[in-house]
Amino acid sequence: MFTISSISKKLIEKLGRKAYRAAYVGEHVRRGIAAQIRAMRDQRGWNQGKLSAELGKPQSVVSRLEDPSYGKVTVQTLLEVAATFDVALQIRFVPFSSFLQQTRDVSTRSMQVVSFNDDFSAIATEQIRMPSHTTTFAKSIFINAAIAASHKTDLLDVPMIATTSTSGVDARVH
C-alpha cells in the first residue's frame, strides 16, 4: 500500500518546489519510456535490428527510443511502438500521489507488457466485460473505441452507446 510515509521526507520536501516536480516527472517519463521499450524488446528476445524491422524504422530510431536522454518521442511514435508490440498505450494526467505510486517500481519486470494475444488468449468471444465500478464515461470511451477499431473509422464518427448489465457493461464488436 502506498502512503506518504512510504516515500522519503527528503523527496516530499523537494516535490514541494514546482520546478522540481516538473523536472522529476519529465525525467521519470523519459527514462520510463526508454526503459519500457527496452524491457518489452528484451522480453520478446528481439535485438534493436529486429525491433527496427518490425517497426519499419531505421535501427538508429530504436536506439534513440531507448535513450532516456533523447526525450523527443512523439505520441504517434509511441502509438506505432505499441502497435508493433501489440500492446495498449495509455497517456494520462494524474495527481502526483498516483504518479509516485505508479512509478515506484522501476524494475525490468515491472516494465514488461504482454501482447494482446498473450493477454487475452483465454477469451474465445468478442465480448468484453468491464468491472461494474468502471465509470460510465470510461465505459463509453472503451465501447466506442472498440466499435471504431472494428469498423476502421474515426472514434468521433461513432455514436455513443452503452448497454448496462448487473455485472458491468458489455462491449460487442460486430
C-alpha positions in Angstrom: 0.0 0.0 0.0 1.2 3.5 -0.8 1.4 6.0 1.9 3.1 9.4 2.2 5.2 7.9 5.0 6.5 5.3 2.5 8.3 7.9 0.4 11.3 9.8 1.8 10.8 13.0 3.6 13.6 14.5 1.5 11.7 13.6 -1.7 8.5 15.2 -0.3 10.4 18.3 0.6 11.9 18.5 -2.9 8.5 17.9 -4.5 7.3 21.0 -2.7 9.0 23.1 -5.3 7.1 23.3 -8.6 10.2 23.4 -10.8 11.5 20.2 -9.1 8.1 18.5 -9.6 8.2 19.3 -13.3 11.8 18.0 -13.7 11.0 14.9 -11.6 8.0 14.0 -13.8 9.9 14.7 -17.0 12.9 12.6 -16.0 10.6 9.7 -14.9 8.6 9.9 -18.2 11.7 10.0 -20.4 13.5 7.3 -18.5 10.4 5.2 -18.1 9.5 5.2 -21.8 13.1 4.3 -22.8 13.3 1.5 -20.2 9.9 0.1 -21.0 10.6 -0.1 -24.8 13.9 -1.9 -24.0 12.2 -4.2 -21.5 9.5 -5.2 -24.0 12.1 -5.7 -26.7 14.2 -7.9 -24.4 11.0 -9.7 -23.2 10.4 -10.8 -26.8 14.0 -11.8 -27.4 14.4 -9.1 -30.0 17.5 -7.1 -30.7 17.3 -3.5 -31.9 17.6 -4.6 -35.5 14.5 -6.9 -35.1 12.5 -4.1 -33.5 13.5 -1.7 -36.2 12.4 -4.1 -38.9 9.1 -4.8 -37.1 8.6 -1.0 -36.6 9.6 -0.2 -40.1 12.1 2.4 -39.0 15.9 2.5 -39.0 17.8 1.0 -36.1 19.0 4.4 -35.2 15.4 5.3 -34.4 15.1 2.4 -32.0 18.4 3.4 -30.4 17.0 6.9 -29.8 13.8 5.5 -28.4 15.8 3.5 -25.9 17.9 6.5 -24.9 16.5 8.2 -21.9 18.3 11.5 -22.7 16.6 11.7 -26.1 13.2 13.0 -24.8 11.6 13.9 -28.1 9.4 10.9 -28.7 6.0 11.8 -30.2 2.7 10.3 -29.3 2.4 9.0 -32.9 5.8 7.1 -32.5 4.6 5.7 -29.2 1.4 4.5 -30.9 3.5 2.8 -33.6 5.7 1.2 -30.9 2.5 0.0 -29.1 1.1 -1.5 -32.3 4.4 -3.2 -33.0 4.5 -4.8 -29.6 0.7 -5.4 -29.8 0.1 -3.6 -26.5 -2.1 -0.6 -25.5 -0.7 2.8 -24.9 -2.1 4.9 -22.0 -1.2 8.5 -21.6 -3.0 10.3 -18.7 -2.6 13.3 -16.5 -2.7 12.2 -12.9 -2.3 13.6 -9.4 1.2 13.4 -8.0 0.2 10.8 -5.4 -0.9 8.5 -8.2 2.2 9.2 -10.2 4.5 8.4 -7.3 2.7 5.2 -6.5 2.7 4.1 -10.2 6.4 4.9 -10.7 7.9 3.4 -7.5 8.8 0.0 -9.2 11.2 0.6 -12.0 12.4 -3.0 -12.3 12.7 -4.5 -15.7 9.9 -7.0 -14.8 7.5 -4.1 -14.0 8.2 -2.6 -17.4 7.3 -5.8 -19.4 3.9 -5.9 -21.1 2.4 -9.0 -22.7 0.9 -8.7 -26.2 -2.8 -8.7 -26.8 -2.8 -12.4 -27.8 -0.9 -13.5 -24.7 -3.1 -11.2 -22.5 -6.4 -12.4 -24.0 -5.6 -15.9 -25.0 -8.4 -17.3 -22.8 -11.1 -15.1 -24.4 -12.9 -17.1 -27.1 -15.6 -14.5 -28.0 -15.5 -10.8 -28.9 -17.5 -9.9 -25.7 -15.5 -8.0 -23.1 -16.9 -7.5 -19.6 -15.8 -4.4 -17.7 -16.0 -4.3 -13.9 -19.1 -2.7 -12.6 -17.0 0.0 -10.8 -15.8 1.3 -14.2 -17.2 4.8 -14.7 -19.9 5.4 -17.3 -17.6 7.8 -19.2 -14.8 5.2 -19.3 -17.2 2.5 -20.4 -18.5 4.8 -23.2 -15.0 5.6 -24.4 -14.0 1.9 -24.3 -17.1 0.8 -26.2 -16.8 3.5 -28.8 -13.1 2.8 -29.3 -13.8 -0.9 -29.9 -16.5 0.0 -32.4 -14.3 2.5 -34.2 -11.5 0.0 -34.4 -13.7 -2.8 -35.7 -15.0 -0.5 -38.4 -11.7 1.2 -39.0 -13.3 4.6 -38.6 -12.6 7.7 -36.6 -13.7 7.5 -32.9 -15.5 10.8 -33.3 -17.7 9.3 -36.1 -19.1 6.5 -33.8 -22.3 7.3 -32.0 -22.0 6.9 -28.2 -23.6 3.7 -27.0 -23.6 1.8 -23.7 -25.5 -1.2 -22.5 -25.6 -1.7 -18.8 -26.0 -5.0 -17.0 -25.7 -6.1 -13.4 -22.1 -7.2 -13.9 -20.9 -4.2 -15.9 -21.1 -3.2 -19.5 -20.9 -5.5 -22.5 -19.0 -4.3 -25.5 -19.8 -6.3 -28.5 -17.9 -5.6 -31.7 -19.5 -6.8 -34.9 
